[in-house]
Amino acid sequence: MEGSEFTEPRFFGAIAESGARVLLIGRRAMVALGIPVLTADYDLWVAFEDVEKLNEALAPLDFVANRAPDEARSTGRYALENDEHVDVMVARAATTPTGERLAFDDAWARRQTVPFEALQVAIPCIEDLVTTKRWSSREKDVRDIQLIEALRRTRP
């Protein structure tokens, strides 16, 4: 079996060139901010209407969606897979267990970009990244929030 042609520069470059509104979330967003955490996959939040753009952009890298776009929209999630695993959230908004709602359009408007090689990668602003970590409220998310908050205190 032959491995895919995956590299992060090609991955993020394909997303950037697609025109799709996509936010890198999860631990990879934390890594992009310089927080030293380990993760094995990628987590993306894509605009509800941009699923097809994202899928088409990543198809040349041999990523295959496990759900059709309409099914992904109805379930709110899908995965793109080759040798890598990309969890993709497709929701206009999500709510934490305590009722804090975050809309994609608001997170996109407040996004920050971080440099990655010759590219810029879009991630949520710090406050919104914390909110995304509150969606699941797993023990590791609580620890991640503490790390993000510590980073926030060190930045002007």
Sequence and secondary structure as in RCSB ss.txt:
>XXXX:A:sequence
MEGSEFTEPRFFGAIAESGARVLLIGRRAMVALGIPVLTADYDLWVAFEDVEKLNEALAPLDFVANRAPDEARST
GRYALENDEHVDVMVARAATTPTGERLAFDDAWARRQTVPFEALQVAIPCIEDLVTTKRWSSREKDVRDIQLIEA
LRRTRP
>XXXX:A:secstr
       HHHHHHHHHHH   EEEEHHHHHHHTT     SSEEEEE GGGHHHHHHHHGGGT EESS HHHHHHH
SEEEEESSSEEEEEE SEEE TT  EEEHHHHHHT EEEEETTEEEEE  HHHHHHHHHTT  HHHHHHHHHHHH
HHHH  
